[in-house]
Amino acid sequence: MTPSFSEYSQRLNTVLCDLDEQIVLQFCQRLLTAWVEGQQVFICGNGGSGGNAAHIANDLMYGIDRKTGKGLKAHALTVNSSILTCLANDEGYEQIFAKQLAVYADKDDLLLVLSGSGNSPNILKALEYANTNGMDSFAILGYSGGAAKNLAKQAIHFPINDMQISEDTQLIVTHYAMQWLARHAKTRSSQ
């Protein structure tokens, strides 16, 4: 039986309210550091989380500072179908994000992975690449958090066995971060 909208909303609200807000503030602060220091932010996920990666990259690149147009250097590793299909065909689907990081990422850049299960091989390979090449990493995860919960340097984990709510949390956290950064943009431009 399909839950009512009210029941769905309550389950989403419960997982959001149960999260320790400090981890979200740490994420916001890390994004601010990347912005101030000119570091890049790479975002990846599969399926709906892959679509969210593109949405989030847009928000961070443009939405946080429309006045000056100097947003974060944010990149969704999910958007170039030629690159994705080439790497999947030649290197294996599990390498589609890590191989891009090997070309584009620098030490101290930030990787944000989005996953319901936290067990997708391509997400895990991306985190392994980040860990062995001096990058920082955050993960926004659902379900048990999977292997990504321990591989990411910081995990924002919503323990709910629901893919749609897991994907909702990805956008809610990053939309909050976008607004948090936009407030800092106003402060920075008035100094």
GIVEN-V201604 format. One record per run of one state. SS is the DSSP state (alpha for helix, beta for strand, coil for the rest). FROM is the first residue (numbers start at 1). TO is the last residue. If there is no record, write none. Layout:
SS & FROM & TO
SS & FROM & TO
//
This chain:
coil & 1 & 4
alpha & 5 & 18
coil & 19 & 20
alpha & 21 & 37
coil & 38 & 39
beta & 40 & 44
coil & 45 & 47
alpha & 48 & 63
coil & 64 & 72
beta & 73 & 76
coil & 77 & 80
alpha & 81 & 91
coil & 92 & 92
alpha & 93 & 95
coil & 96 & 97
alpha & 98 & 104
coil & 105 & 109
beta & 110 & 115
coil & 116 & 120
alpha & 121 & 132
coil & 133 & 135
beta & 136 & 141
coil & 142 & 147
alpha & 148 & 151
coil & 152 & 153
beta & 154 & 157
coil & 158 & 162
alpha & 163 & 189
coil & 190 & 191
//
